[in-house]
């Protein structure tokens, strides 16, 4: 028996990095396990419209040079939906970026992800050069697998 789930990828430059490829590879692995993830992507500025018009089982929010921390305020506002935050920055970089830009924190003072957020690193042009495509695929696969298991527990 297979299940079909929907992911909203919130990212201003989704096609410019390898996140779509990694998402496709992770989704293909899950499809072989009977878990089908379809995804839709939108810009950070359109997230309210997409969330009000559609239902999603999980969200992928890209850092987009810190804009993600501002979008996070709206996205997490009382929603109990799995969220993966994708960034080239490590935990220290995310904390420093939040101090400079503001928005919602992604990590706490002890450099732990804030409750309800899974952080996955991606390769970047200036930072994150130590991160591989395989690492990103594995992180997204684990997140989607966990999200589908949560969905099955709630709806079984």
C-alpha positions in Angstrom: 0.0 0.0 0.0 1.4 3.4 -0.9 0.7 6.8 0.5 0.8 10.1 -1.3 2.0 13.3 0.5 2.6 16.9 -0.5 5.6 19.1 0.2 5.8 22.9 -0.2 9.3 24.1 -1.0 9.6 27.8 -0.1 12.7 29.1 -1.8 13.4 32.2 -3.9 16.0 30.6 -6.1 14.9 26.9 -6.0 16.2 26.1 -9.5 19.6 27.8 -9.0 21.0 25.2 -6.5 21.0 21.5 -6.2 18.1 21.3 -3.8 15.6 20.2 -6.5 17.9 17.4 -7.6 18.4 16.3 -4.0 14.7 16.4 -3.4 14.0 14.3 -6.5 16.6 11.7 -5.6 15.2 11.5 -2.0 11.7 11.2 -3.3 12.7 8.4 -5.7 14.2 6.4 -2.8 10.9 6.8 -0.9 8.8 6.0 -3.9 10.5 2.6 -4.0 9.3 2.2 -0.4 5.7 3.0 -1.3 5.9 6.6 -0.1 5.1 9.2 -2.8 6.0 12.8 -2.3 4.9 15.4 -4.7 6.3 18.9 -4.3 5.3 22.5 -5.2 7.6 25.4 -4.9 6.9 29.1 -4.2 8.9 32.2 -3.5 9.1 33.4 0.1 6.9 36.4 -0.7 4.1 34.0 -1.9 4.1 31.6 1.1 0.9 33.0 2.6 -1.1 32.5 -0.6 0.2 29.0 -1.1 -0.5 27.9 2.5 -4.0 29.4 2.4 -5.0 27.7 -0.9 -3.4 24.3 -0.4 -2.7 21.6 2.2 0.8 20.3 2.6 2.1 17.5 4.8 5.5 19.1 5.2 7.4 22.3 4.4 10.9 22.9 3.1 12.1 26.4 3.9 15.3 27.7 2.3 17.5 30.2 4.1 17.8 32.5 1.1 20.5 34.7 2.6 18.5 35.1 5.8 15.0 35.8 4.3 14.0 32.4 5.6 14.2 33.5 9.2 11.6 36.2 8.4 9.3 33.8 6.6 9.7 31.3 9.5 7.8 33.7 11.7 4.7 33.2 9.6 5.3 29.5 8.7 5.6 28.3 12.3 2.8 30.5 13.6 0.9 27.8 15.5 1.3 25.2 12.7 2.1 21.6 13.7 3.6 20.6 10.4 7.1 19.1 9.8 9.5 21.7 8.7 13.0 21.3 7.2 15.2 24.4 7.1 17.8 24.2 4.3 20.9 26.3 4.4 24.5 26.3 3.4 25.4 27.8 6.8 26.3 25.6 9.8 24.7 26.1 13.2 27.1 28.9 14.2 26.6 30.7 10.9 22.8 30.5 11.3 23.0 31.9 14.8 25.3 34.8 13.7 23.0 35.5 10.7 20.0 35.7 13.0 21.8 38.1 15.3 22.5 40.3 12.2 19.2 40.0 10.3 16.6 39.2 12.9 13.5 37.1 12.1 12.8 33.9 13.9 15.7 32.0 15.4 16.6 28.7 13.8 18.9 27.6 16.6 18.9 28.4 20.3 21.7 29.8 22.4 23.2 26.3 22.8 23.2 25.8 19.0 20.4 23.3 19.0 17.7 23.5 16.3 14.6 25.3 17.6 11.8 22.8 18.4 9.9 21.7 15.3 12.7 22.5 12.9 15.0 20.0 11.2 18.1 21.7 9.7 19.7 20.2 6.6 22.8 21.8 5.1 23.3 22.2 1.3 26.4 23.1 -0.7 26.7 26.8 -1.3 28.8 29.1 -3.4 30.6 30.9 -0.5 29.8 28.7 2.5 28.9 25.0 2.8 31.6 24.0 0.3 32.2 21.0 2.6 28.7 19.7 2.1 28.0 17.1 -0.7 25.0 16.3 -2.8 24.8 12.9 -1.1 24.7 14.6 2.3 21.8 16.8 1.2 19.9 13.9 -0.3 20.4 11.9 2.9 19.1 14.8 5.0 16.0 15.3 2.9 15.4 11.6 2.7 15.5 11.3 6.5 13.2 14.3 6.9 10.6 13.1 4.4 10.7 9.6 5.8 10.2 10.8 9.3 7.4 13.2 8.1 5.6 10.3 6.4 6.0 8.1 9.5 4.4 10.9 11.6 1.6 11.2 9.1 1.0 7.4 9.2 0.9 7.4 13.0 -1.6 10.2 13.2 -3.9 8.7 10.5 -3.7 5.0 11.3 
